[in-house]
Amino acid sequence: MARVFVPYNMRKLAGGKTEVNVPGKTLRELIENLEARFPGMKELIVEDDRLKPGLAAIVGEQPTRQGLMTKLEPETEVHFLPAISGG
């Protein structure tokens, strides 16, 4: 199971938890399982069958390059982070 670190804006949906263990072989499957367990999560992560603009997914130690198709290893850490911009 992947270890998902729940961002602040999603914690209310996750019952205040800061991290949860969720099964999934791909990032898409993990998000579907998150949605099944915590309804409303998918809406905060996915738009038009891709990660929402302004949101990055870090799998292990690397940003995703394959989006929702990213394969997950057992016990992978997953972080959903808002993109940071500035001048």
Secondary structure as GFF3:
##gff-version 3
##sequence-region A 1 87
A	DSSP	beta_strand	2	5	.	.	.	ID=ss1
A	DSSP	three_ten_helix	8	10	.	.	.	ID=ss2
A	DSSP	beta_strand	19	22	.	.	.	ID=ss3
A	DSSP	alpha_helix	27	37	.	.	.	ID=ss4
A	DSSP	alpha_helix	41	45	.	.	.	ID=ss5
A	DSSP	beta_strand	46	47	.	.	.	ID=ss6
A	DSSP	beta_strand	50	51	.	.	.	ID=ss7
A	DSSP	beta_strand	55	59	.	.	.	ID=ss8
A	DSSP	beta_strand	62	63	.	.	.	ID=ss9
A	DSSP	three_ten_helix	67	69	.	.	.	ID=ss10
A	DSSP	beta_strand	77	82	.	.	.	ID=ss11
###
